[in-house]
Amino acid sequence: MTIYDIAREAGVAASTVSRVINNKPGIKLETRQRVQELLKKYNYIPDAAARGLVMQSSRLVGILIVDIRVAHHVDSAFVIEQELTRRGYCCIIMSTGPEDEKKAEYIRILEQRRVEGVILMGSMFGTASVEESIKKHLPKVPIVMVNGYLDLPNVSGVIVDEDAGVARCVDLLCAKGKPKIAFVLDSVSPSNIHKQRGYCEGMRRNGAGEENLWLYDMEESTVRGGYEATLRILDEHPDVQGIIYSIDLVAVGGVRAAYDRGIDVPGQLGLIGIDNSIYGEICMPKLTTLDNRLQALSESAASILREGLEGKVQNKKMMMFSEIIEREST
């Protein structure tokens, strides 16, 4: 059933049916009701693609995620998708993988899809390759990066003060009499570099020398990876009193490692994650975490992108403030 079939049965022009579908004025009530009854009778659904060709508007927004299996980013994408869908946009979510060339390639794919806006989930999109791809393929499309920023005319960023937040986590452990603290980095990204910098600044502020900055990298960003990194710390620094992990997921592995070694948490060892994710709430003991404001970041990103899609002036850079959620592990 097409718009022309509906028009023929209603005894009106196809343009009249179109005006009814789009809720335009200037149609007699009797005519509008007759057309609406036929639309309902035949369960008529407008062809969004065809409408887009006519209106020169795709109403598509691309959401890029490095790894769609990461619950933290998927939760954020859900908030954004729900808000934009409510405003009449259709979101396509793609998982790029961690390689820079693949991230840049997905920017090109979004150009082919004729997206009108883009959300980049996470600071791992803050690379030179992505920047160059945006310049080449999407130079006039409004783009918002969640927890990151690229200095381009059409790109905005919503970021959180993770460096200052991690420094406050160090303060918390020191205030509890646990100044010997290690830091576990699950992967290299602009966001994680800020976290590590905050750890170093917090340690120095509390009187630690360079030899007391215990920095550890992981081979894999998993619970198992956090478990193995924690065992390494316990073996190399048996006097360690606190560990801060760059994400909650790997901190859960740390909780298990301490349990297997018979170490009391938080009596002997204080553990802190970052993200305020579900993982920290379901582990035992419940994990103290740095809340990097996922919900607020996501809502703000959707709002800023919507402004750009509507042709309004966008905020270029918005800063939010993290908060320590103290639970049982400290």
C-alpha positions as CSV (number, residue, x, y, z in Angstrom):
1,M,0.0,0.0,0.0
2,T,1.5,3.3,-1.2
3,I,0.6,6.9,-0.5
4,Y,-1.0,7.0,-4.0
5,D,-3.2,4.0,-3.2
6,I,-4.4,5.7,0.0
7,A,-5.1,8.9,-2.0
8,R,-7.0,7.1,-4.6
9,E,-9.3,5.4,-2.1
10,A,-9.8,8.6,-0.1
11,G,-10.6,10.5,-3.3
12,V,-7.8,13.1,-2.6
13,A,-4.5,14.1,-4.0
14,A,-1.3,12.3,-2.8
15,S,-0.1,15.7,-1.6
16,T,-3.1,15.8,0.7
17,V,-2.3,12.4,2.2
18,S,1.3,13.6,2.7
19,R,0.1,16.7,4.6
20,V,-2.1,14.5,6.8
21,I,0.9,12.2,7.6
22,N,3.1,15.1,8.5
23,N,0.3,16.8,10.5
24,K,0.3,19.9,8.3
25,P,-2.5,22.5,8.6
26,G,-5.0,23.5,5.9
27,I,-6.9,20.2,5.6
28,K,-10.6,19.9,6.3
29,L,-11.4,17.9,9.4
30,E,-13.6,15.5,7.5
31,T,-10.9,14.9,4.9
32,R,-8.2,14.5,7.6
33,Q,-10.3,11.9,9.5
34,R,-11.0,10.0,6.3
35,V,-7.3,9.8,5.4
36,Q,-6.3,8.9,8.9
37,E,-8.8,6.0,9.0
38,L,-7.4,4.6,5.8
39,L,-3.8,5.0,7.1
40,K,-4.8,3.0,10.2
41,K,-6.8,0.5,8.3
42,Y,-3.9,-0.4,6.0
43,N,-1.2,0.1,8.8
44,Y,0.6,2.5,6.5
45,I,4.2,3.3,7.6
46,P,6.0,6.2,5.8
47,D,9.2,5.2,4.0
48,A,11.8,7.1,6.0
49,A,14.5,6.7,3.3
50,A,12.2,8.1,0.6
51,R,11.2,11.0,2.9
52,G,14.9,11.7,3.5
53,L,15.6,11.9,-0.2
54,V,12.8,14.4,-0.6
55,M,13.7,16.5,2.4
56,Q,17.4,16.1,1.8
57,S,17.7,14.9,5.4
58,S,18.7,11.4,6.6
59,R,17.8,12.0,10.3
60,L,20.6,9.6,11.0
61,V,23.1,9.9,13.9
62,G,26.2,7.7,14.1
63,I,27.4,6.5,17.5
64,L,30.9,5.0,17.5
65,I,32.2,2.8,20.3
66,V,35.7,1.2,20.4
67,D,34.4,-2.0,22.0
68,I,30.6,-2.6,22.2
69,R,31.2,-5.3,24.9
70,V,32.2,-2.6,27.4
71,A,29.2,-2.1,29.6
72,H,30.2,1.4,30.6
73,H,30.1,2.8,27.1
74,V,27.1,0.8,26.1
75,D,25.1,2.3,29.0
76,S,26.2,5.8,27.9
77,A,25.2,5.0,24.2
78,F,21.8,3.8,25.4
79,V,21.1,7.2,27.2
80,I,22.1,9.1,24.1
81,E,20.2,6.9,21.7
82,Q,17.0,7.2,23.7
83,E,17.2,10.9,23.9
84,L,17.9,11.4,20.2
85,T,15.3,8.8,19.1
86,R,12.7,10.8,21.2
87,R,13.6,13.8,19.0
88,G,13.0,11.9,15.8
89,Y,16.5,10.8,14.9
90,C,17.6,7.2,14.1
91,C,20.9,6.1,15.7
92,I,23.3,3.5,14.2
93,I,25.8,2.2,16.7
94,M,29.1,0.7,15.4
95,S,32.0,-0.9,17.2
96,T,35.3,0.2,15.6
97,G,37.9,-1.9,17.5
98,P,41.0,-0.3,19.1
99,E,43.1,0.2,16.0
100,D,43.5,3.9,14.9
101,E,43.1,3.1,11.2
102,K,39.8,1.3,11.8
103,K,38.4,4.2,13.8
104,A,39.3,6.5,10.9
105,E,37.7,4.1,8.5
106,Y,34.4,4.2,10.4
107,I,34.4,8.0,10.1
108,R,34.4,7.4,6.3
109,I,31.6,4.8,6.6
110,L,29.5,7.4,8.4
111,E,30.0,9.8,5.6
112,Q,28.7,7.2,3.2
113,R,25.7,6.7,5.4
114,R,24.9,10.4,5.2
115,V,24.7,10.9,8.9
116,E,23.7,14.3,10.2
117,G,25.5,14.0,13.5
118,V,28.1,11.8,15.3
119,I,28.8,10.8,18.9
120,L,32.3,9.4,19.7
121,M,32.1,7.3,22.9
122,G,35.3,7.7,24.9
123,S,38.7,9.4,24.8
124,M,40.2,6.7,22.7
125,F,38.8,8.6,19.6
126,G,41.1,11.5,20.5
127,T,43.8,10.5,18.0
128,A,45.5,12.2,15.0
129,S,44.1,9.6,12.6
130,V,40.5,10.2,13.7
131,E,41.1,14.0,13.5
132,E,42.3,13.8,10.0
133,S,39.4,11.5,9.0
134,I,36.9,14.0,10.4
135,K,38.6,16.8,8.5
136,K,38.4,14.8,5.2
137,H,35.0,13.1,5.5
138,L,32.8,15.0,8.0
139,P,34.1,18.6,8.2
140,K,30.7,20.2,8.6
141,V,28.8,17.5,10.5
142,P,28.3,18.3,14.3
143,I,30.3,15.8,16.4
144,V,30.4,15.4,20.2
145,M,33.0,13.4,22.0
146,V,32.1,11.9,25.4
147,N,34.9,12.3,27.9
148,G,37.3,13.6,25.3
149,Y,38.0,16.5,22.9
150,L,39.4,17.3,19.4
151,D,40.2,20.9,18.5
152,L,38.1,21.1,15.4
153,P,35.4,23.7,14.4
154,N,32.6,21.1,14.3
155,V,33.7,19.0,17.3
156,S,32.5,19.5,20.9
157,G,33.6,17.6,24.0
158,V,32.1,16.7,27.3
159,I,34.8,15.8,29.8
160,V,35.2,15.0,33.5
161,D,38.0,16.0,35.9
162,E,39.3,12.5,36.3
163,D,42.8,13.6,37.1
164,A,41.6,15.7,40.1
165,G,39.2,12.9,41.0
166,V,42.0,10.3,41.2
167,A,44.1,12.7,43.2
168,R,41.2,12.8,45.7
169,C,41.2,9.0,45.8
170,V,44.8,9.1,46.9
171,D,43.9,11.7,49.6
172,L,41.1,9.3,50.8
173,L,43.5,6.4,51.2
174,C,46.2,8.5,52.8
175,A,43.6,9.9,55.3
176,K,42.8,6.3,56.3
177,G,46.5,5.6,57.1
178,K,47.3,3.9,53.8
179,P,49.9,6.1,52.0
180,K,51.6,3.2,50.1
181,I,49.5,3.1,47.0
182,A,49.9,1.5,43.6
183,F,48.1,2.4,40.4
184,V,46.9,-0.1,37.7
185,L,46.4,1.2,34.1
186,D,44.3,-1.1,32.0
187,S,45.0,0.6,28.6
188,V,46.6,3.7,27.2
189,S,44.1,6.4,26.3
190,P,43.8,10.2,26.9
191,S,41.4,9.5,29.7
192,N,43.6,7.0,31.4
193,I,46.6,9.2,31.0
194,H,44.7,11.8,33.0
195,K,43.9,9.3,35.6
196,Q,47.5,8.2,36.0
197,R,48.6,11.8,36.1
198,G,46.1,12.4,38.9
199,Y,47.5,9.5,40.9
200,C,51.1,10.8,40.5
201,E,50.0,14.4,41.5
202,G,48.1,13.0,44.5
203,M,51.0,10.9,45.7
204,R,53.4,13.8,45.4
205,R,51.0,16.1,47.2
206,N,50.9,13.6,50.1
207,G,54.7,13.5,50.3
208,A,55.6,10.4,48.2
209,G,58.9,10.4,46.3
210,E,59.3,9.2,42.7
211,E,60.5,5.8,44.0
212,N,57.1,5.4,45.7
213,L,55.0,5.9,42.5
214,W,54.1,2.3,41.8
215,L,52.7,2.2,38.3
216,Y,51.5,-1.0,36.7
217,D,50.3,-1.7,33.1
218,M,48.0,-4.6,32.2
219,E,48.2,-7.1,29.3
220,E,44.4,-7.3,29.0
221,S,41.5,-5.1,30.3
222,T,39.6,-8.0,32.0
223,V,38.8,-9.3,35.5
224,R,41.6,-11.8,35.0
225,G,44.0,-9.1,34.0
226,G,43.2,-7.1,37.2
227,Y,43.7,-10.3,39.2
228,E,47.1,-11.0,37.8
229,A,48.2,-7.3,38.1
230,T,47.2,-7.3,41.7
231,L,49.2,-10.5,42.5
232,R,52.2,-8.9,40.8
233,I,51.8,-5.8,43.1
234,L,51.5,-8.0,46.2
235,D,54.6,-9.9,45.2
236,E,56.8,-6.9,44.4
237,H,55.4,-4.6,47.1
238,P,54.2,-6.7,50.1
239,D,53.8,-3.6,52.1
240,V,51.3,-2.0,49.7
241,Q,48.3,-0.5,51.5
242,G,46.1,0.7,48.7
243,I,45.5,0.1,44.9
244,I,43.7,2.4,42.5
245,Y,42.5,0.8,39.2
246,S,41.7,2.7,36.0
247,I,38.3,1.0,35.6
248,D,36.0,-0.9,38.0
249,L,36.1,-4.1,35.9
250,V,39.8,-4.8,36.6
251,A,39.4,-3.7,40.2
252,V,37.0,-6.6,40.7
253,G,39.9,-8.9,39.8
254,G,41.9,-7.1,42.4
255,V,39.3,-7.8,45.1
256,R,39.4,-11.5,44.2
257,A,43.2,-11.6,44.2
258,A,43.3,-10.1,47.8
259,Y,40.7,-12.7,48.9
260,D,42.8,-15.6,47.5
261,R,45.9,-14.2,49.3
262,G,44.0,-14.0,52.6
263,I,44.4,-10.2,52.7
264,D,41.7,-8.3,54.5
265,V,39.9,-5.6,52.4
266,P,39.8,-2.8,53.6
267,G,41.6,-3.6,56.9
268,Q,45.0,-4.3,55.3
269,L,44.4,-3.1,51.7
270,G,42.1,-0.4,50.4
271,L,40.9,-0.8,46.8
272,I,39.4,1.8,44.5
273,G,38.0,1.5,41.0
274,I,36.8,4.2,38.5
275,D,33.5,4.3,36.6
276,N,30.9,3.7,39.2
277,S,29.7,0.7,37.1
278,I,27.5,-2.2,38.1
279,Y,30.7,-4.4,38.6
280,G,31.6,-2.4,41.8
281,E,28.1,-2.9,43.2
282,I,27.9,-6.7,42.8
283,C,31.4,-7.7,44.0
284,M,32.2,-8.6,47.6
285,P,33.1,-6.3,49.3
286,K,31.4,-3.6,47.4
287,L,33.9,-1.4,45.6
288,T,34.7,2.2,46.4
289,T,34.8,4.0,43.0
290,L,35.3,7.3,41.3
291,D,32.0,8.3,39.7
292,N,32.9,9.9,36.4
293,R,29.3,11.0,35.8
294,L,28.3,8.7,33.0
295,Q,24.6,9.6,33.0
296,A,25.2,13.4,33.1
297,L,28.0,13.1,30.5
298,S,25.7,11.2,28.2
299,E,22.7,13.5,28.6
300,S,24.9,16.6,28.0
301,A,26.4,15.0,24.9
302,A,23.0,14.3,23.5
303,S,21.8,17.9,24.3
304,I,24.9,19.5,22.7
305,L,24.6,17.3,19.6
306,R,20.9,18.2,19.3
307,E,21.8,21.9,19.3
308,G,24.2,21.3,16.5
309,L,21.6,19.3,14.5
310,E,19.1,22.2,14.9
311,G,21.7,24.7,13.7
312,K,22.2,26.3,17.1
313,V,25.6,27.3,18.6
314,Q,27.1,24.3,20.4
315,N,29.1,24.4,23.6
316,K,32.7,23.6,22.5
317,K,33.9,22.1,25.8
318,M,32.0,21.2,28.9
319,M,33.7,20.1,32.2
320,M,32.0,18.0,34.8
321,F,33.2,17.1,38.3
322,S,33.7,13.6,39.5
323,E,32.7,12.2,42.9
324,I,34.0,9.5,45.1
325,I,31.4,6.8,46.0
326,E,32.8,5.2,49.1
327,R,31.7,1.7,49.7
328,E,33.1,-1.3,51.6
329,S,36.6,-1.7,49.9
330,T,38.1,1.4,51.7
